[in-house]
Amino acid sequence: MFSLRIVTPAGIYKEIDEVKLLNFVTPDGMRGLLSNHMPLAAVLTISKMTVVEDKKRTDYAIAEGFLSFQNNQALVIAQAVERKGDIDVARALAQKEAAEKRLLQKESEDYLRAQVSLQKALNRLKVAGEKE
């Protein structure tokens, strides 16, 4: 078992004392952490993060961030985090539609922001179990 602290710009999002498994996605692909893993520092992509504690599995939508692991303590620092059950599907769909409209305009500065916004919306919908 190891501890996990998830932090966003708004402050501490969640602290879990007894985590069995943490799955996350880096630019290199899916990774997993178990107790006594070697020290690790990793960039997190816009993706799903899964936490397994005791017999409970919880999925989170992560909007980019950083993970460090050392001495059985994991720290996730993310731009935004949402637990699967807390995702506002209607809001995510509206965000997806707005980003798609901006992408059609192809304005260079807004185009990149729209791409990221679309990725975040699609990730939230995927984690929520909705069709993209």
TORRO-956117 format. One record per residue (C-alpha): residue in three letters; chain; x, y, z negated. Coordinates in pm, whole numbers, plus 50000, padded with zeros to 5 digits. Last residue first. Example, Ala and Ser with C-alpha at 12.3 -4.5 7.8 and 13.67 -1.06 7.14 Angstrom:
<sites>
<site SER A <51367 49894 49286>>
<site ALA A <51230 49550 49220>>
</sites>
This chain:
<sites>
<site GLU A <48224 51060 52789>>
<site LYS A <47994 50806 52632>>
<site GLU A <47952 50849 52259>>
<site GLY A <48123 50637 51996>>
<site ALA A <48208 50930 51770>>
<site VAL A <48577 50861 51837>>
<site LYS A <48514 50883 52212>>
<site LEU A <48307 51200 52180>>
<site ARG A <48577 51366 51966>>
<site ASN A <48844 51260 52215>>
<site LEU A <48645 51398 52509>>
<site ALA A <48602 51730 52330>>
<site LYS A <48972 51753 52240>>
<site GLN A <49082 51669 52595>>
<site LEU A <48839 51927 52738>>
<site SER A <48972 52197 52505>>
<site VAL A <49328 52110 52606>>
<site GLN A <49242 52139 52977>>
<site ALA A <49047 52461 52914>>
<site ARG A <49346 52615 52739>>
<site LEU A <49563 52528 53040>>
<site TYR A <49311 52676 53285>>
<site ASP A <49264 52996 53084>>
<site GLU A <49611 53122 53173>>
<site SER A <49607 52999 53536>>
<site GLU A <49250 53086 53634>>
<site LYS A <49124 52771 53802>>
<site GLN A <48753 52867 53788>>
<site LEU A <48649 52500 53801>>
<site LEU A <48849 52435 53484>>
<site ARG A <48643 52695 53299>>
<site LYS A <48322 52508 53385>>
<site GLU A <48474 52179 53263>>
<site ALA A <48578 52344 52937>>
<site ALA A <48225 52475 52877>>
<site GLU A <48075 52132 52946>>
<site LYS A <48316 51955 52708>>
<site GLN A <48261 52212 52430>>
<site ALA A <47883 52170 52469>>
<site LEU A <47923 51791 52447>>
<site ALA A <48142 51827 52136>>
<site ARG A <47883 52059 51976>>
<site ALA A <47604 51810 52046>>
<site VAL A <47819 51525 51908>>
<site ASP A <47889 51699 51577>>
<site ILE A <48158 51470 51442>>
<site ASP A <48118 51400 51070>>
<site GLY A <48065 51023 51094>>
<site LYS A <48390 50974 51288>>
<site ARG A <48596 51180 51044>>
<site GLU A <48718 51504 51194>>
<site VAL A <49071 51644 51191>>
<site ALA A <49207 51970 51331>>
<site GLN A <49546 52128 51400>>
<site ALA A <49709 51829 51230>>
<site ILE A <49968 51770 50958>>
<site VAL A <49972 51404 50862>>
<site LEU A <50184 51305 50563>>
<site ALA A <50256 50942 50480>>
<site GLN A <50412 50836 50151>>
<site ASN A <50553 50486 50110>>
<site ASN A <50905 50620 50051>>
<site GLN A <50904 50810 50381>>
<site PHE A <50650 50872 50655>>
<site SER A <50605 51189 50858>>
<site LEU A <50327 51264 51101>>
<site PHE A <50280 51570 51321>>
<site GLY A <49987 51729 51496>>
<site GLU A <49750 51722 51786>>
<site ALA A <49372 51738 51752>>
<site ILE A <49294 51421 51558>>
<site ALA A <48955 51248 51575>>
<site TYR A <48930 51019 51272>>
<site ASP A <48835 50654 51232>>
<site THR A <48777 50489 50895>>
<site ARG A <48822 50120 50813>>
<site LYS A <48724 49992 50467>>
<site LYS A <48841 49656 50335>>
<site ASP A <49109 49797 50099>>
<site GLU A <49210 50113 50287>>
<site VAL A <49245 50107 50664>>
<site VAL A <49300 50442 50835>>
<site THR A <49251 50483 51210>>
<site MET A <49366 50785 51411>>
<site LYS A <49193 50863 51740>>
<site SER A <49359 51096 51986>>
<site ILE A <49493 51440 52075>>
<site THR A <49861 51352 52042>>
<site LEU A <50060 51309 51723>>
<site VAL A <50432 51391 51712>>
<site ALA A <50633 51150 51501>>
<site ALA A <50872 51139 51206>>
<site LEU A <50951 50801 51053>>
<site PRO A <51127 50655 50752>>
<site MET A <51129 50272 50766>>
<site HIS A <50799 50106 50689>>
<site ASN A <50762 49989 50329>>
<site SER A <50384 49961 50349>>
<site LEU A <50232 49939 50697>>
<site LEU A <50231 50193 50977>>
<site GLY A <50102 50153 51331>>
<site ARG A <50184 50312 51663>>
<site MET A <49991 50361 51988>>
<site GLY A <50175 50525 52278>>
<site ASP A <50494 50717 52360>>
<site PRO A <50325 51060 52338>>
<site THR A <50216 50948 51990>>
<site VAL A <49894 50775 51889>>
<site PHE A <49794 50667 51537>>
<site ASN A <49719 50354 51336>>
<site LEU A <49754 50362 50956>>
<site LEU A <49734 50038 50758>>
<site LYS A <49693 49932 50394>>
<site VAL A <49628 50275 50244>>
<site GLU A <49601 50309 49867>>
<site ASP A <49619 50666 49737>>
<site ILE A <49415 50852 49996>>
<site GLU A <49425 51231 50018>>
<site LYS A <49199 51422 50255>>
<site TYR A <49166 51757 50432>>
<site ILE A <49427 51952 50234>>
<site GLY A <49431 52310 50360>>
<site ALA A <49248 52508 50631>>
<site PRO A <49550 52486 50864>>
<site THR A <49508 52109 50843>>
<site VAL A <49656 51854 50600>>
<site ILE A <49609 51478 50574>>
<site ARG A <49779 51309 50278>>
<site LEU A <49833 50935 50283>>
<site SER A <49961 50704 50010>>
<site PHE A <50107 50357 50061>>
<site MET A <50000 50000 50000>>
</sites>
